Amino acid sequence: MSAAPKAGAMRSITHDPLLALARGAVLVSMGVAALIGAFFIVLAPFMVFGRFNMMARVSGEGLDGLTANTFIAIGGVLILIAAMAACAFLFLRHLLRIIDSVDQGDPFNPVNAARLAAMGWLTLAIEGISFPTGLVAAWIARTVKDAHIGIGFSLGGVLLAIVLFILARVFRKGAEMRAELEGTV
């Protein structure tokens, strides 16, 4: 059985303005990620299946290098970006649930440790997806006149994943210690 937090402590946690602000920011970010993902998933088939119609429309506008393969590559990039948006949405959903557990006064539990680990894997997935996305985008930029794009690897994303994996272990150990303490009381 878990011991309930004291009423005074519970009140101070549940009325924390930082948690309310974080919750609101995460909810807005989840909405943005969902909109981006949905928009690109809907747009990708138009780029692939409507490529000949679009090529005919832009042929007179000086966009040299736009071929059927370019539009297929653009569709592929859009799908990869939608996949990254889906990973970001899942990441934010885990974060929201952690925020809610802190708000309820029970952050050190095994479920939050698993959420943090999942957030680490999602961060690595986003980094993994971003590399081929950048490569295809660079190819598109080379085929289209006056287009420029940079390919980058985010060391920050990898470091975030490492921090999340370490925090998952900290939370797991905290949950174990709390269970031991409750068992001795």
BELSUL-V641025 format. One record per residue. RES is the residue in one small letter. SS is DSSP state (2 for helix, 1 for strand, 0 for the rest). PHI is phi as a letter, one per 30 degrees, with the letter a starting at -180 (* if undefined). PSI is psi in whole degrees, 0 to 359 (999 if undefined). Layout:
BEGIN
res = (RES,RES)
ss = (SS,SS)
phi = (PHI,PHI)
psi = (PSI,PSI)
END
This chain:
BEGIN
res = (m,s,a,a,p,k,a,g,a,m,r,s,i,t,h,d,p,l,l,a,l,a,r,g,a,v,l,v,s,m,g,v,a,a,l,i,g,a,f,f,i,v,l,a,p,f,m,v,f,g,r,f,n,m,m,a,r,v,s,g,e,g,l,d,g,l,t,a,n,t,f,i,a,i,g,g,v,l,i,l,i,a,a,m,a,a,c,a,f,l,f,l,r,h,l,l,r,i,i,d,s,v,d,q,g,d,p,f,n,p,v,n,a,a,r,l,a,a,m,g,w,l,t,l,a,i,e,g,i,s,f,p,t,g,l,v,a,a,w,i,a,r,t,v,k,d,a,h,i,g,i,g,f,s,l,g,g,v,l,l,a,i,v,l,f,i,l,a,r,v,f,r,k,g,a,e,m,r,a,e,l,e,g,t,v)
ss = (0,0,0,0,0,0,2,2,2,2,2,2,2,2,0,0,2,2,2,2,2,2,2,2,2,2,2,2,2,2,2,2,2,2,2,2,2,2,2,2,2,2,2,2,2,2,2,2,2,0,2,2,2,2,2,2,2,2,2,2,2,0,0,0,0,0,0,2,2,2,2,2,2,2,2,2,2,2,2,2,2,2,2,2,2,2,2,2,2,2,2,2,2,2,2,2,2,2,2,2,2,2,2,0,0,0,0,0,0,2,2,2,2,2,2,2,2,2,2,2,2,2,2,2,2,2,2,2,2,2,2,2,2,2,2,2,2,2,2,2,2,2,2,0,0,0,0,0,0,0,0,0,0,0,2,2,2,2,2,2,2,2,2,2,2,2,2,2,2,2,2,2,2,2,2,2,2,2,2,2,2,2,2,2,0)
phi = (*,c,d,d,d,d,d,d,d,d,d,d,d,d,c,d,d,d,d,d,d,d,d,d,d,d,d,d,d,d,d,d,d,d,d,d,d,d,d,d,d,d,d,e,d,d,d,d,d,c,d,d,d,d,d,d,d,c,d,d,c,i,c,d,j,d,c,d,d,d,d,d,d,d,d,d,d,d,d,d,d,d,d,d,d,d,d,d,d,d,e,d,d,d,d,d,d,d,e,d,d,d,d,d,i,b,d,d,b,d,d,d,d,d,d,d,d,d,d,d,d,d,d,d,d,d,d,d,d,d,d,d,d,d,d,d,d,d,d,d,d,d,d,c,d,i,c,b,a,c,c,b,c,c,d,d,d,d,d,d,d,d,d,d,d,d,d,d,d,d,d,d,d,d,d,d,d,d,d,d,d,d,d,d,d)
psi = (143,144,137,142,155,150,320,319,321,319,318,328,316,343,24,117,331,319,320,317,315,317,314,317,321,318,317,316,323,319,317,315,318,318,317,312,313,317,314,326,322,322,328,312,328,324,322,308,339,18,323,322,316,323,321,324,323,357,327,3,13,19,72,145,351,111,176,321,326,315,325,318,319,318,319,318,318,321,319,321,321,322,320,321,323,317,319,319,314,319,312,327,318,317,318,318,327,316,316,322,325,318,327,355,18,63,329,82,158,332,319,327,316,322,317,319,317,322,324,315,322,323,316,324,317,316,319,323,328,331,307,330,315,322,314,320,323,321,317,316,326,331,342,130,136,22,139,140,147,144,132,154,130,104,330,322,320,318,322,317,317,315,319,320,321,316,325,318,322,314,320,315,320,320,320,316,321,319,319,317,317,329,334,344,999)
END
